[in-house]
């Protein structure tokens, strides 16, 4: 399924490099590029399910992350008290309801993603 990421009025250059690369790869629907951005033991939480390790993250990308076509418009980014980076995105697509606001909470480790939680 194709995805697009749009920066809208938000300057994506302000995002940390791994986060910027994540959204760029997601927009291209480049699963391998997305997966290469994570540390080997990174955890992803999406739709209430946890995916830990390379094989589980591939299951996430091949399954729930590919279920619908959508575009992410980044609205705002901020650093959280615990060092994580939160990106608020608006999703528009062919999923139930068609539009949703979603928080992408990234835990970074140097130039890689050590954790990602996606939730309303």
MDAnalysis code that builds the backbone (N, CA, C; Angstrom):
import MDAnalysis as mda
import numpy as np

u = mda.Universe.empty(360, n_residues=120, atom_resindex=np.repeat(np.arange(120), 3), trajectory=True)
u.add_TopologyAttr("name", ["N", "CA", "C"] * 120)
u.add_TopologyAttr("resid", np.arange(1, 121))
u.add_TopologyAttr("resname", ["UNK", "UNK", "UNK", "UNK", "UNK", "UNK", "UNK", "UNK", "UNK", "UNK", "UNK", "UNK", "UNK", "UNK", "UNK", "UNK", "UNK", "UNK", "UNK", "UNK", "UNK", "UNK", "UNK", "UNK", "UNK", "UNK", "UNK", "UNK", "UNK", "UNK", "UNK", "UNK", "UNK", "UNK", "UNK", "UNK", "UNK", "UNK", "UNK", "UNK", "UNK", "UNK", "UNK", "UNK", "UNK", "UNK", "UNK", "UNK", "UNK", "UNK", "UNK", "UNK", "UNK", "UNK", "UNK", "UNK", "UNK", "UNK", "UNK", "UNK", "UNK", "UNK", "UNK", "UNK", "UNK", "UNK", "UNK", "UNK", "UNK", "UNK", "UNK", "UNK", "UNK", "UNK", "UNK", "UNK", "UNK", "UNK", "UNK", "UNK", "UNK", "UNK", "UNK", "UNK", "UNK", "UNK", "UNK", "UNK", "UNK", "UNK", "UNK", "UNK", "UNK", "UNK", "UNK", "UNK", "UNK", "UNK", "UNK", "UNK", "UNK", "UNK", "UNK", "UNK", "UNK", "UNK", "UNK", "UNK", "UNK", "UNK", "UNK", "UNK", "UNK", "UNK", "UNK", "UNK", "UNK", "UNK", "UNK", "UNK"])
u.atoms.positions = np.array([
    [0.833, -1.179, 0.000],
    [0.000, 0.000, 0.000],
    [0.885, 1.252, 0.000],
    [0.519, 2.209, -0.748],
    [1.302, 3.436, -0.849],
    [0.967, 4.386, 0.290],
    [1.964, 5.107, 0.741],
    [1.788, 6.129, 1.760],
    [2.504, 7.368, 1.295],
    [2.060, 8.501, 1.794],
    [2.755, 9.745, 1.525],
    [2.888, 10.498, 2.826],
    [3.972, 11.185, 2.999],
    [4.136, 12.066, 4.135],
    [4.262, 13.470, 3.605],
    [3.490, 14.340, 4.167],
    [3.508, 15.732, 3.745],
    [3.923, 16.583, 4.923],
    [4.767, 17.534, 4.683],
    [5.212, 18.386, 5.775],
    [4.239, 19.511, 6.057],
    [3.269, 19.768, 5.171],
    [2.360, 20.882, 5.372],
    [3.164, 22.143, 5.617],
    [2.858, 22.871, 6.681],
    [3.602, 24.085, 6.991],
    [4.746, 23.809, 7.949],
    [4.917, 22.587, 8.397],
    [5.968, 22.223, 9.335],
    [7.250, 21.947, 8.561],
    [8.353, 22.501, 9.027],
    [9.644, 22.285, 8.384],
    [10.243, 20.988, 8.905],
    [10.227, 19.936, 8.095],
    [10.729, 18.636, 8.545],
    [12.223, 18.668, 8.831],
    [12.925, 19.683, 8.360],
    [14.352, 19.810, 8.656],
    [14.586, 19.991, 10.158],
    [13.558, 20.402, 10.898],
    [13.672, 20.568, 12.342],
    [13.603, 19.238, 13.085],
    [13.208, 18.179, 12.406],
    [13.123, 16.863, 13.037],
    [14.511, 16.259, 13.191],
    [14.726, 15.470, 14.261],
    [15.996, 14.733, 14.355],
    [16.148, 13.820, 13.129],
    [17.373, 13.607, 12.717],
    [17.640, 12.865, 11.485],
    [16.916, 11.515, 11.399],
    [16.968, 10.650, 12.436],
    [16.287, 9.356, 12.279],
    [14.775, 9.502, 12.126],
    [14.201, 10.511, 12.755],
    [12.758, 10.742, 12.654],
    [12.418, 11.240, 11.252],
    [13.195, 12.148, 10.748],
    [12.993, 12.665, 9.390],
    [13.113, 11.522, 8.379],
    [14.115, 10.676, 8.560],
    [14.311, 9.551, 7.647],
    [13.168, 8.542, 7.750],
    [12.633, 8.354, 8.967],
    [11.494, 7.452, 9.156],
    [10.300, 7.913, 8.319],
    [9.941, 9.192, 8.452],
    [8.783, 9.691, 7.715],
    [9.029, 9.706, 6.209],
    [10.254, 9.974, 5.787],
    [10.564, 9.943, 4.354],
    [10.431, 8.516, 3.808],
    [10.951, 7.532, 4.529],
    [10.852, 6.135, 4.099],
    [9.405, 5.660, 4.133],
    [8.666, 6.085, 5.145],
    [7.255, 5.731, 5.257],
    [6.472, 6.281, 4.071],
    [6.765, 7.500, 3.661],
    [6.078, 8.111, 2.523],
    [6.341, 7.333, 1.235],
    [7.544, 6.776, 1.106],
    [7.896, 5.977, -0.086],
    [7.414, 4.540, 0.051],
    [6.976, 4.184, 1.243],
    [6.587, 2.817, 1.589],
    [7.763, 1.861, 1.398],
    [8.929, 2.333, 1.843],
    [10.168, 1.570, 1.730],
    [10.393, 0.828, 3.056],
    [9.843, -0.361, 3.141],
    [9.875, -1.132, 4.385],
    [11.303, -1.399, 4.834],
    [12.178, -1.785, 3.923],
    [13.563, -2.075, 4.313],
    [14.236, -0.837, 4.899],
    [14.015, 0.328, 4.291],
    [14.615, 1.564, 4.810],
    [14.054, 1.898, 6.189],
    [12.766, 1.658, 6.397],
    [12.163, 1.897, 7.718],
    [12.823, 0.991, 8.748],
    [12.910, -0.287, 8.448],
    [13.436, -1.249, 9.413],
    [14.908, -1.008, 9.739],
    [15.667, -0.501, 8.784],
    [17.089, -0.214, 9.021],
    [17.304, 0.934, 10.001],
    [16.271, 1.704, 10.266],
    [16.390, 2.850, 11.180],
    [16.325, 2.459, 12.648],
    [15.986, 1.208, 12.948],
    [15.793, 0.766, 14.325],
    [17.011, 0.021, 14.857],
    [17.251, 0.169, 16.170],
    [18.277, -0.636, 16.833],
    [17.811, -2.093, 16.811],
    [18.730, -3.057, 16.944],
    [18.328, -4.467, 16.867],
    [17.239, -4.858, 17.868],
    [17.262, -4.300, 19.064],
    [16.282, -4.689, 20.087],
    [15.172, -3.657, 20.274],
    [15.001, -2.760, 19.312],
    [13.994, -1.702, 19.418],
    [12.587, -2.282, 19.524],
    [11.733, -1.510, 20.183],
    [10.340, -1.880, 20.370],
    [9.446, -0.876, 19.649],
    [8.422, -1.406, 18.993],
    [7.383, -0.574, 18.395],
    [6.067, -0.972, 19.033],
    [5.275, 0.033, 19.420],
    [3.919, -0.210, 19.903],
    [2.983, 0.502, 18.938],
    [2.098, -0.267, 18.319],
    [1.149, 0.284, 17.355],
    [-0.166, -0.475, 17.518],
    [-1.273, 0.259, 17.511],
    [-2.592, -0.328, 17.693],
    [-2.636, -1.205, 18.939],
    [-1.912, -0.801, 19.982],
    [-1.924, -1.509, 21.256],
    [-1.092, -2.770, 21.305],
    [-0.423, -3.120, 20.231],
    [0.407, -4.327, 20.207],
    [1.880, -3.947, 20.174],
    [2.699, -4.737, 20.909],
    [4.135, -4.484, 20.968],
    [4.872, -5.411, 20.008],
    [5.831, -4.815, 19.299],
    [6.683, -5.548, 18.353],
    [8.127, -5.300, 18.766],
    [8.799, -6.346, 19.235],
    [10.187, -6.212, 19.679],
    [11.069, -7.111, 18.838],
    [12.178, -6.552, 18.358],
    [13.114, -7.321, 17.559],
    [12.819, -7.205, 16.075],
    [13.812, -7.557, 15.282],
    [13.754, -7.360, 13.830],
    [12.610, -8.133, 13.171],
    [12.412, -9.399, 13.543],
    [11.370, -10.197, 12.910],
    [9.984, -9.654, 13.209],
    [9.762, -9.260, 14.458],
    [8.453, -8.725, 14.845],
    [8.198, -7.371, 14.191],
    [9.249, -6.545, 14.069],
    [9.055, -5.256, 13.404],
    [8.728, -5.463, 11.930],
    [9.288, -6.466, 11.292],
    [8.935, -6.758, 9.899],
    [7.475, -7.207, 9.833],
    [7.027, -8.019, 10.787],
    [5.614, -8.418, 10.833],
    [4.718, -7.190, 10.946],
    [5.141, -6.216, 11.757],
    [4.386, -4.965, 11.922],
    [4.302, -4.231, 10.590],
    [5.416, -4.101, 9.894],
    [5.424, -3.378, 8.630],
    [4.648, -4.127, 7.546],
    [4.773, -5.444, 7.506],
    [4.072, -6.223, 6.495],
    [2.582, -6.377, 6.804],
    [2.215, -6.216, 8.081],
    [0.829, -6.406, 8.495],
    [0.124, -5.092, 8.791],
    [-0.022, -4.759, 10.088],
    [-0.800, -3.575, 10.474],
    [-0.338, -2.276, 9.830],
    [0.946, -2.081, 9.660],
    [1.448, -0.827, 9.089],
    [1.138, -0.700, 7.600],
    [0.752, -1.805, 6.960],
    [0.456, -1.793, 5.526],
    [-1.027, -2.013, 5.227],
    [-1.820, -2.070, 6.260],
    [-3.235, -2.392, 6.089],
    [-3.983, -1.337, 5.266],
    [-3.623, -0.074, 5.428],
    [-4.333, 1.011, 4.751],
    [-3.359, 1.912, 4.004],
    [-3.891, 2.649, 3.044],
    [-3.126, 3.705, 2.390],
    [-3.447, 5.000, 3.125],
    [-2.435, 5.793, 3.388],
    [-2.676, 7.058, 4.071],
    [-1.524, 8.018, 3.849],
    [-1.791, 9.261, 4.181],
    [-0.790, 10.316, 4.105],
    [-0.659, 10.913, 5.492],
    [0.578, 11.171, 5.914],
    [0.838, 11.808, 7.209],
    [1.218, 13.256, 6.959],
    [0.509, 14.158, 7.613],
    [0.871, 15.566, 7.601],
    [1.384, 15.896, 8.998],
    [2.632, 16.282, 9.083],
    [3.243, 16.569, 10.381],
    [2.795, 17.950, 10.841],
    [2.238, 17.991, 12.048],
    [1.708, 19.246, 12.592],
    [2.710, 19.914, 13.532],
    [3.298, 19.137, 14.417],
    [4.186, 19.716, 15.425],
    [5.118, 18.639, 15.965],
    [6.256, 19.084, 16.445],
    [7.228, 18.181, 17.066],
    [7.686, 18.829, 18.365],
    [7.861, 18.004, 19.398],
    [8.382, 18.535, 20.652],
    [9.150, 17.440, 21.384],
    [10.089, 17.880, 22.206],
    [10.834, 16.939, 23.023],
    [10.081, 16.737, 24.325],
    [9.975, 15.485, 24.760],
    [9.313, 15.157, 26.007],
    [10.328, 15.138, 27.131],
    [9.858, 15.207, 28.362],
    [10.732, 15.305, 29.535],
    [11.709, 14.139, 29.636],
    [11.318, 12.964, 29.169],
    [12.176, 11.782, 29.286],
    [13.138, 11.629, 28.116],
    [13.246, 12.668, 27.283],
    [14.190, 12.632, 26.170],
    [13.618, 12.109, 24.874],
    [12.388, 11.604, 24.916],
    [11.761, 11.151, 23.677],
    [11.326, 12.357, 22.842],
    [11.086, 12.102, 21.571],
    [10.601, 13.130, 20.652],
    [9.192, 12.734, 20.224],
    [8.249, 13.653, 20.399],
    [6.866, 13.404, 19.981],
    [6.579, 14.208, 18.722],
    [6.030, 13.508, 17.732],
    [5.586, 14.141, 16.504],
    [4.082, 13.920, 16.418],
    [3.345, 15.018, 16.332],
    [1.905, 14.926, 16.138],
    [1.644, 14.966, 14.645],
    [0.976, 13.941, 14.161],
    [0.680, 13.861, 12.741],
    [-0.799, 13.679, 12.484],
    [-1.245, 14.200, 11.384],
    [-2.624, 13.979, 10.938],
    [-2.563, 12.943, 9.832],
    [-3.308, 11.878, 9.998],
    [-3.382, 10.822, 8.994],
    [-4.673, 10.986, 8.210],
    [-4.561, 10.963, 6.907],
    [-5.711, 10.975, 6.015],
    [-5.565, 9.768, 5.109],
    [-6.610, 8.920, 5.073],
    [-6.488, 7.730, 4.248],
    [-7.770, 6.942, 4.146],
    [-7.627, 5.684, 3.752],
    [-8.784, 4.828, 3.511],
    [-9.088, 3.910, 4.696],
    [-8.693, 4.305, 5.885],
    [-9.010, 3.561, 7.099],
    [-10.361, 4.056, 7.640],
    [-10.991, 3.308, 8.554],
    [-12.283, 3.744, 9.101],
    [-12.181, 5.151, 9.702],
    [-13.086, 6.010, 9.310],
    [-13.071, 7.396, 9.765],
    [-12.319, 8.324, 8.836],
    [-11.330, 7.807, 8.112],
    [-10.620, 8.569, 7.094],
    [-9.615, 9.592, 7.560],
    [-9.734, 10.072, 8.815],
    [-8.808, 11.070, 9.347],
    [-8.570, 10.772, 10.822],
    [-7.328, 10.945, 11.251],
    [-7.000, 10.741, 12.664],
    [-5.786, 11.574, 13.023],
    [-5.749, 12.035, 14.261],
    [-4.552, 12.673, 14.807],
    [-3.816, 11.624, 15.621],
    [-2.524, 11.492, 15.375],
    [-1.739, 10.422, 15.998],
    [-0.432, 10.995, 16.530],
    [-0.056, 10.529, 17.722],
    [1.251, 10.855, 18.283],
    [2.224, 9.744, 17.910],
    [3.369, 10.142, 17.405],
    [4.485, 9.235, 17.153],
    [5.544, 9.595, 18.190],
    [5.733, 8.759, 19.199],
    [6.726, 9.016, 20.241],
    [7.972, 8.186, 19.948],
    [9.057, 8.879, 19.627],
    [10.319, 8.242, 19.258],
    [11.295, 8.291, 20.423],
    [11.904, 7.163, 20.708],
    [13.052, 7.100, 21.620],
    [14.267, 6.895, 20.719],
    [15.220, 7.802, 20.810],
    [16.365, 7.764, 19.906],
    [17.626, 7.274, 20.608],
    [18.471, 6.601, 19.854],
    [19.779, 6.138, 20.323],
    [20.767, 6.489, 19.216],
    [21.465, 7.591, 19.404],
    [22.359, 8.113, 18.380],
    [21.574, 8.379, 17.107],
    [21.897, 7.710, 16.030],
    [21.230, 7.955, 14.754],
    [20.204, 6.880, 14.423],
    [19.770, 6.135, 15.449],
    [18.787, 5.078, 15.254],
    [17.600, 5.280, 16.191],
    [16.547, 4.539, 15.924],
    [15.346, 4.574, 16.743],
    [15.378, 3.373, 17.676],
    [15.328, 3.630, 18.981],
    [15.329, 2.556, 19.979],
    [13.908, 2.162, 20.386],
    [12.957, 3.042, 20.121],
    [11.570, 2.749, 20.446],
    [10.641, 3.702, 19.710],
    [9.463, 3.207, 19.384],
    [8.446, 4.016, 18.740],
    [7.091, 3.573, 19.268],
    [6.314, 4.523, 19.762],
    [4.941, 4.258, 20.186],
    [4.029, 5.143, 19.351],
    [3.063, 4.513, 18.707],
    [2.104, 5.230, 17.854],
    [0.733, 5.087, 18.501],
    [0.138, 6.223, 18.864],
    [-1.153, 6.192, 19.562],
    [-1.865, 7.529, 19.378],
    [-3.199, 7.501, 19.518],
    [-3.957, 8.762, 19.433],
    [-3.537, 9.751, 20.508],
])
